[in-house]
Amino acid sequence: MVAFCLGADAVYSARGFMLALGCIQALQCGNNTCPVGITTHDPELQRGIDIGVKSDRVSNYVHNLEHDLEELLSASGCRSVHELSFDHLYIPSESTLAPYVTNSSTVAV
């Protein structure tokens, strides 16, 4: 939400999708030795991925992500991310962003 309020056209993140697939954060992604088979080309390690189960998990993640975004938009009084602006952010006065705020009602004292 913060990125959209600051003017981003898109926000990309793979962490949630990786966790939905079953990533255990073994930090072996670049070694071709991922123990759960997500980031490897080794057929023996890839056998740990059940596509039927994992596709349902990723689908649920995307559905819930969209639902949560819709709830946050509703709470801000917006119908789409394009309506979000800097004025929708709560910025504490001690924040490094505070000097850039043009609307004084946005800064919390």
Phi, psi and omega in degrees: 000319181300315181299318178294320178296330180274001173108007180293141177276335181206156177228127182242137177208131180259344186303313181298319178294320179297317179293323177296327177287342179114015179302134178253011178054051179281354178060038178240022186301318183273001184260358183063027181232028180305119185294339179259358172087010183282312185249052179219156174255003180284115182301328179294319179285327181293340179298342179287351181263114174267103186303320180299315180288314184293325179294324176294320180295317179293320177299315178298320179299313181296316180300313181290327176297314177297318180298315180295321177297318177298319179295317179295321177296316179299319180295332179271356180083017182249153178260341178210165180293339180291340179275346181290145178216176179303330182291346178276354180271144170263117184239111178299149183297334180274000180289153177291343177277343185306319180296340183268355182283127179267335180264114184294339180286346181281329184278128178269129181265000000 
